[in-house]
Amino acid sequence: MKRGKKYVEAAKLVNRTVAYEPGEAIALVKKTATAKFDETIEVHIRTGCDGRHAEQQIRGAVVLPNGTGKTVRVLVFAKGDKVNEAEAAGADYVGGEELIPKIQNDGWLDFDVVVATPDMMGVVGRLGKVLGPKGLMPNPKAGTVTMDVTKAINDIKAGKIEYRLDKTNIVHVPVGKASFTEEALQENFNALMEAIQKAKPSAVKGQYLRSITLTSTMGPGVKVNVLKF
């Protein structure tokens, strides 16, 4: 794979054989984010979990103290009083049954997070084949199936992110933008790592966190010292 000139220059700043302290890694990732747009800073955590076993799954959510730097569009499935509550809390879209064909047939997906009240999950379940593969299906563990739609919307708008294992037992999550200060990124990173550590399944044997890599959208990966965690 041929890399661009900027990437090659940025990669020279990173020593691939070194696992950096978190603060150093964050400073380096900021330095190597040289694209013309505000790059997203992501964390990739390789775990010792075996996601094929339900008791070794990791899934949850955490509110990043400084947000993600991204404007998140929230769709809420609700009925009755909860419709007004969701609208008042700042949901971008609120609806019910009538949204099914729009999403299923018209391919409407102009939203980033879906929240649903428990009594709407029968309706939302019909969208499983569309929302599931995109990671948009509401889930009680992530706090997106709830009667307290105000809290759910406020948390999401404030910078709540979901984390879960992918098929290769890695967790991929954004922790901010390259324009954030090092302190803000460090606080977000610490909040995420605390949540991941708390989420450790008791069934996991051996080393839980195998590797942690920080990267910007277009920049090289920077390894973080796992022993810190």
C-alpha positions, -999 to 999 in steps of 0.1 A, spaced: 0 0 0 15 33 -11 14 60 15 13 98 9 42 121 15 27 136 47 21 102 62 57 91 55 70 123 71 47 118 101 57 82 105 93 91 108 85 108 141 71 76 156 94 49 169 75 17 161 94 -4 187 85 19 216 53 17 237 50 53 248 35 67 281 -1 79 275 9 116 277 37 112 253 16 91 229 -11 118 229 14 146 222 29 125 193 -5 118 178 -14 155 178 19 163 162 14 137 134 -21 148 126 -12 170 96 -43 167 74 -61 198 61 -92 189 82 -96 184 120 -87 147 123 -104 124 148 -82 109 174 -90 72 180 -80 45 204 -77 9 193 -76 -16 222 -67 -53 214 -81 -74 242 -75 -110 254 -113 -116 252 -129 -142 230 -160 -125 217 -175 -158 205 -184 -165 241 -212 -143 255 -196 -141 289 -164 -126 274 -182 -98 255 -175 -62 263 -202 -36 256 -211 -4 273 -209 34 271 -189 62 287 -194 100 287 -161 116 277 -155 147 299 -146 169 270 -169 154 244 -159 140 210 -158 173 190 -185 159 167 -221 170 165 -242 139 171 -276 135 155 -300 116 177 -331 97 165 -356 87 192 -383 61 189 -411 71 213 -448 76 217 -472 96 239 -457 120 263 -422 107 256 -424 123 221 -426 158 236 -400 150 262 -375 139 235 -382 170 214 -377 192 244 -344 175 253 -330 183 218 -335 151 198 -329 157 161 -356 133 150 -385 117 169 -410 93 156 -425 58 157 -440 33 133 -440 58 104 -402 59 103 -399 22 95 -405 24 57 -384 56 55 -354 37 69 -361 3 54 -371 13 19 -357 47 14 -324 40 31 -327 71 53 -298 70 78 -292 107 86 -286 100 123 -256 88 145 -274 73 175 -308 57 180 -326 59 214 -358 40 220 -382 36 249 -387 -1 259 -423 -1 246 -410 8 211 -385 -20 209 -410 -42 191 -412 -16 163 -374 -9 163 -367 -47 162 -381 -48 127 -351 -26 117 -326 -51 131 -312 -60 96 -306 -24 88 -295 -9 121 -277 -40 135 -248 -42 110 -242 -4 113 -240 -6 151 -271 16 155 -294 -8 173 -305 6 207 -292 -15 236 -300 -13 273 -263 -18 282 -254 13 262 -282 32 279 -301 37 246 -331 17 256 -346 37 284 -377 56 296 -354 85 307 -350 99 272 -339 133 285 -309 118 302 -301 96 273 -301 126 248 -282 149 272 -255 122 277 -251 116 240 -250 153 231 -224 158 259 -200 132 244 -212 98 253 -196 71 232 -203 34 229 -176 8 230 -179 -29 220 -157 -57 208 -154 -62 170 -150 -96 154 -113 -96 160 -117 -87 198 -106 -51 193 -124 -20 207 -122 10 184 -134 44 199 -129 81 192 -115 102 221 -116 136 205 -102 158 177 -66 168 168 -76 204 177 -83 194 214 -56 203 239 -34 175 252 -50 178 286 -85 174 271 -75 143 252 -57 129 282 -89 133 303 -110 116 277 -85 88 273 -84 82 311 -122 81 313 -123 56 284 -96 33 299 -113 34 334 -146 22 317 -128 -5 297 -110 -18 329 -143 -19 348 -159 -37 319 -134 -66 321 -154 -99 319 -146 -122 348 -143 -151 324 -113 -137 307 -81 -156 314 -46 -143 309 -38 -108 299 -69 -86 294 -54 -57 275 -29 -69 249 -22 -36 231 -33 0 230 -27 21 199 -36 58 194 -40 72 159 -54 101 141 -76 97 110 -48 100 85 -17 96 108 4 66 119 -4 45 149 14 52 182 17 24 207 8 31 244 24 13 273 -1 -14 284 16 -19 317 1 14 329 -32 -4 329 
